Amino acid sequence: MISEEALQEALKRKKLADLYYDNYRYYYSRREFAKASEFIWGTVNALAYALGLLHGLKLPDHKKIMEFLKILATQYEEIREGVTAVQRLHANYYHDFMNEELFEEDRVKAEKLINKLAELIYHHIETIKQGK
């Protein structure tokens, strides 16, 4: 059972992920791929952090987030395919090396990862609510 504090923090992180996702869509629509990449990574980071909390874990840094995602990747294809893509997108923010074709390829995989993480969060929250 997770604490009410952890649940509230997870919900806060999910809300932050939604904001980052909206920012990603905005910069994507403007074809500012480096900036959109930053917000894709921010979305994944916030979702992974929230899901970690729901599993009773604190994921305070990039390394811990990636370790958690790699564990999840052993269980879910959408996450497995998205991990490398979001790492490249994260790097793209700093180095702006992606052309549109490469960005699109990784963006699609990242979207699947984002959707799966959100689905897992909702599932965990519903399970917690039913247990109360």
C-alpha positions as CSV (number, residue, x, y, z in Angstrom):
1,M,0.0,0.0,0.0
2,I,1.4,3.4,-0.9
3,S,0.9,6.5,1.3
4,E,-1.5,9.2,0.5
5,E,1.4,11.6,0.2
6,A,3.0,9.3,-2.5
7,L,-0.3,9.1,-4.3
8,Q,-0.7,12.9,-4.3
9,E,2.9,13.4,-5.6
10,A,2.2,10.8,-8.3
11,L,-0.9,12.7,-9.4
12,K,1.1,16.0,-9.3
13,R,3.7,14.5,-11.6
14,K,1.1,13.1,-14.0
15,K,-0.4,16.7,-14.2
16,L,3.1,18.0,-14.9
17,A,3.5,15.4,-17.6
18,D,0.3,16.6,-19.2
19,L,1.7,20.2,-19.3
20,Y,5.0,19.0,-20.8
21,Y,3.0,17.0,-23.4
22,D,1.0,20.1,-24.4
23,N,4.3,22.0,-24.7
24,Y,5.8,19.2,-26.9
25,R,2.7,19.3,-29.2
26,Y,3.1,23.1,-29.5
27,Y,6.7,23.0,-30.5
28,Y,6.1,20.0,-32.7
29,S,3.4,22.0,-34.6
30,R,6.0,24.7,-35.1
31,R,8.5,22.2,-36.4
32,E,10.9,23.1,-33.6
33,F,12.1,19.6,-33.2
34,A,14.9,20.2,-30.7
35,K,12.5,22.0,-28.3
36,A,9.8,19.4,-28.9
37,S,12.4,16.7,-28.0
38,E,13.0,18.4,-24.6
39,F,9.3,18.2,-23.8
40,I,8.9,14.6,-25.0
41,W,11.7,13.7,-22.5
42,G,10.1,15.8,-19.8
43,T,6.8,14.0,-20.3
44,V,8.4,10.6,-20.1
45,N,10.5,11.6,-17.1
46,A,7.4,12.9,-15.2
47,L,5.4,9.8,-16.1
48,A,8.1,7.4,-15.1
49,Y,8.6,9.3,-11.8
50,A,4.9,9.1,-11.1
51,L,4.8,5.4,-11.9
52,G,7.8,4.8,-9.7
53,L,6.1,6.4,-6.8
54,L,3.1,4.1,-7.4
55,H,5.5,1.2,-7.1
56,G,7.0,2.6,-3.9
57,L,10.2,3.9,-5.6
58,K,11.8,7.3,-5.7
59,L,13.6,8.0,-9.0
60,P,15.6,11.2,-8.3
61,D,17.8,11.3,-11.4
62,H,18.2,10.4,-15.1
63,K,20.1,7.1,-14.2
64,K,17.3,5.9,-11.9
65,I,14.6,6.8,-14.4
66,M,16.4,4.9,-17.2
67,E,16.9,1.9,-14.9
68,F,13.2,1.8,-14.1
69,L,12.2,2.2,-17.8
70,K,14.6,-0.7,-18.7
71,I,12.9,-2.9,-16.1
72,L,9.5,-2.0,-17.5
73,A,10.8,-2.6,-21.0
74,T,11.2,-6.3,-20.2
75,Q,7.5,-6.5,-19.6
76,Y,6.0,-4.1,-22.3
77,E,6.9,-3.9,-25.9
78,E,5.8,-0.3,-26.2
79,I,8.2,0.7,-23.5
80,R,11.0,-1.5,-25.0
81,E,10.7,0.2,-28.4
82,G,10.5,3.7,-26.8
83,V,13.4,3.7,-24.4
84,T,16.1,4.1,-27.1
85,A,14.0,6.6,-28.9
86,V,13.5,8.9,-25.9
87,Q,17.2,8.7,-25.1
88,R,18.0,10.0,-28.6
89,L,15.2,12.6,-28.3
90,H,16.7,13.8,-25.0
91,A,20.1,14.1,-26.7
92,N,18.5,15.9,-29.6
93,Y,17.5,18.7,-27.3
94,Y,21.1,19.4,-26.5
95,H,22.7,18.7,-29.8
96,D,19.9,19.4,-32.4
97,F,21.2,16.7,-34.7
98,M,17.9,15.1,-35.9
99,N,16.4,15.7,-39.3
100,E,12.6,15.5,-39.6
101,E,12.6,11.8,-40.7
102,L,14.6,10.6,-37.7
103,F,12.6,12.9,-35.4
104,E,9.4,11.4,-36.7
105,E,10.6,7.8,-36.3
106,D,11.5,8.4,-32.7
107,R,8.5,10.6,-31.9
108,V,6.1,7.8,-32.9
109,K,7.9,5.3,-30.6
110,A,8.0,7.9,-27.8
111,E,4.3,8.5,-28.1
112,K,3.7,4.8,-27.7
113,L,5.9,4.8,-24.6
114,I,4.0,7.8,-23.2
115,N,0.7,6.2,-23.8
116,K,1.8,3.0,-22.1
117,L,3.2,4.8,-19.0
118,A,0.0,6.8,-18.7
119,E,-2.1,3.6,-19.0
120,L,-0.1,2.0,-16.3
121,I,-0.5,5.0,-14.0
122,Y,-4.2,5.0,-14.5
123,H,-4.4,1.3,-13.8
124,H,-2.4,1.6,-10.6
125,I,-4.5,4.6,-9.4
126,E,-7.7,2.7,-10.0
127,T,-6.3,-0.3,-8.1
128,I,-5.4,1.9,-5.2
129,K,-8.8,3.5,-5.2
130,Q,-10.6,0.2,-5.2
131,G,-8.4,-1.0,-2.2
132,K,-9.4,2.0,-0.1
